[in-house]
Amino acid sequence: MERLSLGDGLVGKVALVTGASSGIGRATALLFAREGLRVCATARDAHGLERLAAQMPQGDHIYRELDLADVKGCQRLVDEVDQYFGGIDVLAHVAAYLKRKDLFEVTEEDWDRQLDVNLRSTFFLNRAVGKTMIDRKISGRIINYTSTAWIFGPMNGADSYVASKGGIVSLARGFARHFGPHGIRVNVVAPGQVNTPMQHVDNDPKLVADVAAASPLRRMGEPEELAKVNLFLASDNSSFINGATINVSGGLLMY
């Protein structure tokens, strides 16, 4: 009997990975490349992309600097990746922006930046990649990122961020319905506490430790653990999962 592997059906496929300069996006780009995918890694941090490129396995990979708040730039990137590789099979939209602030100190600029980078980019990237998949008759996979806080609500100055992350779940369900008849699956990953740079920015170290201790596993997650979930959702093994929000929190959230 043939044994399954986590990345079944992915060798030679093309993946666009956002937020690839650090954290979960970086771990995802590295794992995808190791599994034989051709990767376009994108992020705002050019130096982070350079460091990623130095560690990527050999392969036909490209690296592009992009501010996700730039809708036209997102469309240009999708067009470039499509033209370079001849299609896009996987979108792993991991990138996010969080600015922690007291509720009464949040400015319009704080709100707009988080909604633009997190929610607006999800709409326009999903739409652009989905259109490319439909035009090329590719049964693709789109993976978006929310937060477990979309269910239990914001904490520690993350009100705008969590509002954007709740919207991502709703958007993804709509895209799952639109794209499903074309064989394109759209899902969302909801990580709990993960050991990424964002986890530690403007965050009280004691609070970080307390939340980790509150998990049934008594620890936070690591980016590589989330990357494996992305690999599964991108693979043929998740062939009947569509419109789902996958809770990856170590039991911090249970539903």
C-alpha positions in Angstrom: 0.0 0.0 0.0 1.4 3.4 -1.0 2.3 5.6 1.9 1.0 9.2 2.0 3.3 12.1 2.6 2.3 15.5 4.0 3.0 17.3 0.8 1.4 14.9 -1.7 0.9 16.3 -5.2 3.0 19.5 -4.7 6.3 18.8 -6.5 6.8 21.3 -9.2 3.8 23.4 -8.1 4.0 27.2 -7.8 3.4 28.9 -4.4 3.1 32.6 -3.6 4.0 33.2 0.1 3.4 36.5 1.8 5.2 37.6 5.0 8.1 35.4 4.0 10.9 37.4 5.6 10.2 36.1 9.1 8.0 33.9 11.3 5.4 31.6 9.8 5.8 33.0 6.3 9.5 32.3 6.3 9.0 28.8 7.7 6.4 28.2 5.1 8.6 29.3 2.2 11.4 27.1 3.4 9.2 24.0 3.9 7.4 24.5 0.5 10.8 24.7 -1.2 12.1 21.6 0.6 9.0 19.8 -0.6 9.7 20.6 -4.2 7.5 23.7 -4.8 8.7 26.7 -6.8 8.2 29.7 -4.5 7.7 33.4 -4.9 8.5 34.8 -1.5 7.3 38.3 -0.8 7.6 40.7 2.2 8.2 44.4 3.0 11.6 43.5 4.6 14.1 43.3 1.8 16.9 42.3 4.1 14.8 39.5 5.5 14.1 38.2 2.0 17.9 38.3 1.4 18.4 36.2 4.5 15.7 33.8 3.4 17.2 33.4 -0.1 20.5 32.4 1.4 18.8 29.5 3.2 16.4 28.3 0.6 17.0 25.0 -1.1 18.1 25.1 -4.7 15.2 25.7 -7.0 13.4 28.1 -9.3 12.5 30.6 -6.6 12.0 34.4 -6.8 11.9 37.1 -4.1 9.9 40.3 -4.3 9.5 43.2 -2.0 5.9 44.3 -1.5 3.8 46.5 0.7 0.5 44.7 0.9 -1.3 48.1 1.4 -0.5 48.7 -2.2 -3.5 47.1 -4.1 -2.0 47.8 -7.5 1.3 46.4 -6.4 -0.5 43.2 -5.3 -2.1 42.8 -8.7 1.3 43.5 -10.4 2.9 40.8 -8.3 0.3 38.2 -9.1 0.6 39.1 -12.8 4.4 38.8 -12.6 4.3 35.4 -10.8 1.8 34.1 -13.3 3.9 35.2 -16.3 7.2 33.9 -14.8 6.0 30.5 -13.7 3.0 30.0 -16.1 0.4 29.9 -13.3 -0.1 29.9 -9.6 -1.1 26.7 -7.7 -1.0 27.9 -4.1 -1.4 31.2 -2.2 -0.2 31.2 1.4 -1.2 34.6 2.6 0.5 34.7 6.0 1.6 38.4 6.3 0.0 40.7 8.8 0.5 43.9 10.6 -0.3 44.6 14.3 0.1 47.8 16.2 -0.9 47.4 19.8 -2.5 50.5 21.3 -5.0 51.3 24.0 -8.5 51.5 22.6 -8.8 55.2 23.2 -5.4 55.9 21.6 -6.1 54.2 18.3 -5.9 56.8 15.5 -7.5 56.7 12.0 -4.0 55.9 10.6 -3.6 53.0 13.0 -7.0 51.6 12.0 -6.5 52.1 8.3 -3.0 50.6 8.2 -4.1 47.4 9.9 -7.3 47.0 7.9 -5.5 47.7 4.6 -2.6 45.3 5.2 -4.6 42.6 6.8 -8.1 42.6 5.4 -8.0 44.6 2.2 -5.0 42.8 0.9 -6.7 39.5 1.6 -9.6 40.5 -0.6 -7.6 41.7 -3.6 -4.9 39.0 -3.4 -7.5 36.2 -3.1 -9.5 37.7 -6.0 -6.4 38.2 -8.2 -4.9 34.7 -7.6 -8.3 33.1 -7.9 -8.9 34.7 -11.2 -5.5 33.5 -12.5 -6.3 30.0 -11.3 -9.7 30.1 -13.1 -8.3 31.5 -16.3 -5.6 28.8 -16.4 -8.0 26.0 -15.2 -5.8 25.3 -12.1 -7.5 23.5 -9.2 -5.6 25.7 -6.8 -5.4 26.2 -3.0 -5.7 29.5 -1.2 -4.6 29.7 2.5 -5.4 32.8 4.5 -4.5 33.7 8.1 -6.7 34.9 10.9 -6.1 34.6 14.7 -7.9 32.7 17.4 -8.9 36.1 18.7 -11.5 36.3 15.9 -13.6 34.2 18.2 -12.7 35.3 21.8 -12.1 39.0 21.0 -9.2 41.4 21.3 -6.8 41.6 24.2 -3.8 43.8 25.0 -4.4 46.7 22.6 -5.2 44.6 19.5 -8.7 45.9 18.7 -8.1 47.0 15.2 -6.0 44.0 14.4 -8.7 41.6 15.6 -11.4 43.4 13.7 -9.3 42.8 10.5 -8.8 39.2 11.4 -12.5 38.6 11.9 -13.2 40.0 8.5 -10.7 37.6 6.9 -12.8 34.6 8.0 -15.9 36.1 6.4 -14.1 37.0 3.2 -12.6 33.5 2.9 -15.9 31.8 3.2 -17.2 33.9 0.4 -14.3 33.1 -1.8 -14.7 29.4 -1.0 -18.2 29.5 -2.4 -17.2 31.5 -5.5 -14.1 29.5 -6.3 -15.2 26.0 -5.2 -17.0 25.1 -8.4 -13.7 25.7 -10.2 -11.9 23.2 -8.0 -10.2 25.9 -6.0 -10.2 25.4 -2.2 -10.0 28.4 0.1 -9.3 27.9 3.8 -8.1 29.9 6.9 -5.6 29.1 9.6 -6.3 30.5 13.1 -3.0 30.3 15.1 -2.9 30.8 18.8 0.2 32.1 20.5 3.2 31.5 18.1 6.8 32.4 18.7 7.2 35.0 16.0 8.6 38.5 16.0 5.0 39.9 16.1 4.3 38.0 19.3 7.0 39.9 21.1 6.5 43.4 19.7 5.1 45.9 22.3 4.0 42.9 24.4 4.7 42.4 28.1 7.1 39.4 28.5 5.2 38.3 31.6 1.9 38.3 29.7 3.5 36.3 26.9 4.8 33.8 29.5 1.4 33.6 31.3 -0.5 32.9 28.1 2.0 30.1 27.2 1.6 28.7 30.7 -2.2 28.8 30.3 -2.1 26.5 27.2 -2.8 22.8 27.9 0.5 22.1 26.2 2.2 24.7 28.5 4.1 26.4 25.6 3.6 28.6 22.6 3.7 27.2 19.1 6.7 27.5 16.7 6.5 28.8 13.1 7.5 25.4 11.7 4.4 23.8 13.2 2.2 26.3 11.4 4.1 25.8 8.2 3.2 22.1 8.3 -0.4 22.9 8.5 0.0 25.1 5.4 1.7 22.3 3.6 -1.2 20.0 4.4 -3.8 22.5 3.2 -1.8 23.0 0.0 -1.5 19.3 -0.6 -3.8 16.7 -2.2 -4.4 15.3 1.3 -6.8 18.2 2.1 -8.9 17.6 -1.0 -12.3 17.9 0.7 -11.5 20.8 3.0 -13.0 24.1 1.8 -14.2 27.2 3.6 -12.8 25.9 6.9 -11.0 27.8 9.7 -8.4 25.6 11.2 -7.7 26.2 14.9 -4.0 25.7 15.6 -3.6 26.9 19.2 -2.4 24.0 21.2 -5.7 23.9 22.9 -5.7 27.5 24.1 -8.9 27.8 22.1 -11.3 24.9 22.0 -14.5 24.7 20.0 
